[in-house]
Amino acid sequence: MGNRRSRELQLDAERQASWDRLRSEYWSPDEEGRAFASGTRRIQIIQLPAFTPACFWEVCQLQEQWLLYTAVSVVDHFRDPLKVRGYEKVEFPQQDLRDYFQRITALTLPIAPDLSKCAGVDGTLTRLAIFGDLRSRIRFQWWSTYPPAWEPLVRLTEEMLAAFERAKPVTPEPSGG
């Protein structure tokens, strides 16, 4: 009986440590590891404007549950790999998150990148990643202008960003409990 309780306490400590690491240390959104029981990544959006704070959003699926997370800060956004700090759950309707994933995965568009030979500064860089099972993923990235054929994807991303910005973070549970 004592061994079972000891294992439970060790698992609780490991679970809490996984959340504490993401909340207190800088980490790369490209990393596979997330906090224990945060779910499987399905959508990730990172927006890096030139003059306003960057943002990070992640939609995850935990069995039948859909969850939204955000970072407290995005740093080193002119370097690769990008680093973020924090991983906080955000209140958001689960059905809407599921619908966003279904709408993205239903899109059909060419994957050709922008070949316009244009350059620029002071714009906004947006990164969108879509995650499946067995480590499958699709990553799109565009600067303020984007390939015209990507417009349905860009509009949906802008819709999600606007909705996520209106949502409220959930107060994290205290450590050490």
C-alpha positions in Angstrom: 0.0 0.0 0.0 2.9 2.4 0.8 4.5 1.7 -2.5 1.3 2.6 -4.4 1.0 5.9 -2.5 4.7 6.6 -3.1 4.2 6.1 -6.9 1.1 8.3 -6.9 3.1 11.1 -5.1 6.0 10.7 -7.6 3.6 10.9 -10.6 1.9 14.0 -9.1 5.4 15.6 -8.6 6.3 14.7 -12.2 3.0 16.1 -13.5 3.5 19.4 -11.6 7.1 19.7 -12.7 6.1 19.4 -16.4 3.7 22.3 -16.0 6.2 24.3 -13.9 8.9 23.9 -16.6 6.7 25.4 -19.3 5.5 28.2 -17.1 8.9 29.3 -15.7 11.5 28.4 -18.4 11.9 29.5 -22.0 11.1 26.6 -24.4 10.7 26.1 -28.2 7.2 25.7 -29.6 8.8 23.2 -32.0 9.6 20.9 -29.0 7.6 17.7 -28.8 7.2 17.7 -25.0 4.3 19.5 -23.4 2.9 19.5 -19.9 1.4 16.2 -18.6 -2.2 15.8 -19.6 -2.3 18.9 -21.8 -3.4 16.9 -24.8 -2.1 16.3 -28.3 -1.3 19.4 -30.4 -3.7 20.0 -33.2 -3.2 23.7 -34.2 -0.5 26.1 -33.3 -0.5 29.8 -34.3 2.4 32.2 -33.7 2.1 35.8 -34.8 5.2 38.1 -34.8 4.3 41.7 -35.5 7.2 44.2 -35.9 6.0 46.7 -33.3 3.5 45.0 -31.0 3.9 42.0 -28.7 4.0 38.6 -30.4 1.4 35.9 -29.5 1.4 32.1 -29.2 -1.7 29.9 -29.3 -2.1 26.2 -29.2 -5.2 24.0 -29.6 -4.9 20.6 -28.2 -7.0 17.5 -28.0 -7.2 15.4 -24.9 -9.4 12.4 -25.8 -12.7 14.0 -26.6 -11.8 17.3 -24.9 -10.5 20.3 -26.9 -8.3 22.8 -25.1 -6.7 26.2 -25.8 -3.4 27.4 -24.4 -1.4 30.6 -24.7 2.1 31.7 -23.7 2.9 34.6 -21.3 5.6 35.8 -23.6 7.3 35.2 -27.0 11.0 36.0 -27.1 13.8 35.9 -29.6 11.3 36.2 -32.3 13.9 37.3 -34.8 15.9 34.1 -34.2 15.3 30.4 -34.9 14.3 28.6 -32.9 11.7 30.9 -31.4 11.3 30.7 -27.6 8.2 31.2 -25.5 7.6 31.2 -21.8 4.4 30.1 -20.1 1.6 27.6 -21.0 -1.7 28.7 -19.7 -5.1 27.2 -20.4 -7.6 29.6 -21.8 -11.4 29.4 -21.5 -12.9 28.7 -25.0 -15.8 26.7 -26.3 -14.6 23.2 -27.1 -17.0 22.9 -30.1 -15.4 26.0 -31.6 -11.9 24.6 -31.3 -13.0 21.3 -32.8 -14.7 23.2 -35.6 -11.6 25.3 -36.3 -9.6 22.1 -36.7 -12.1 20.5 -39.0 -12.4 23.7 -41.1 -8.6 23.9 -41.5 -8.2 20.2 -42.4 -11.0 20.5 -44.9 -9.3 23.2 -46.9 -7.8 22.4 -50.3 -5.1 24.8 -51.5 -1.8 24.7 -53.4 1.2 24.5 -51.2 3.4 26.7 -53.4 5.2 29.4 -51.3 5.4 33.1 -52.2 7.8 33.5 -55.2 7.1 37.2 -55.8 10.7 38.2 -55.1 9.3 41.0 -52.9 11.1 41.9 -49.7 10.0 44.0 -46.7 10.5 45.1 -43.2 8.1 46.1 -40.4 5.5 43.6 -41.3 3.9 40.7 -39.4 5.1 37.1 -39.7 2.5 34.5 -39.0 3.2 30.8 -38.5 0.5 28.2 -38.5 1.0 24.5 -37.9 -1.5 21.7 -38.1 -0.7 18.5 -36.2 -2.1 15.0 -36.9 -1.2 11.7 -35.3 2.0 9.7 -35.7 4.0 13.0 -35.7 2.4 14.2 -39.0 2.3 18.0 -39.3 1.9 20.7 -41.8 3.5 24.1 -41.3 2.7 27.4 -43.1 4.5 30.7 -42.7 3.8 34.0 -44.4 4.8 37.6 -44.0 2.3 40.4 -44.2 1.6 39.5 -47.8 0.9 35.8 -48.6 0.4 33.7 -51.7 -3.0 34.6 -53.0 -4.1 30.9 -53.1 -3.6 30.7 -49.4 -6.3 33.3 -48.7 -8.8 30.9 -47.2 -6.2 29.6 -44.8 -5.1 33.2 -43.9 -8.6 34.4 -43.3 -9.4 31.4 -41.1 -6.2 32.0 -39.1 -7.1 35.7 -38.7 -10.6 34.6 -37.5 -9.0 32.3 -34.9 -6.6 34.9 -33.7 -9.4 37.5 -33.2 -11.5 35.0 -31.3 -8.6 33.7 -29.1 -7.6 37.3 -28.2 -11.1 37.9 -26.8 -10.8 34.7 -24.6 -9.9 34.7 -20.9 -6.9 32.8 -19.4 -7.8 30.3 -16.7 -5.9 31.0 -13.4 -3.3 28.2 -13.0 -3.4 25.9 -10.1 -0.8 26.6 -7.4 2.4 24.5 -7.4 3.2 22.0 -4.7 -0.3 20.8 -3.9 
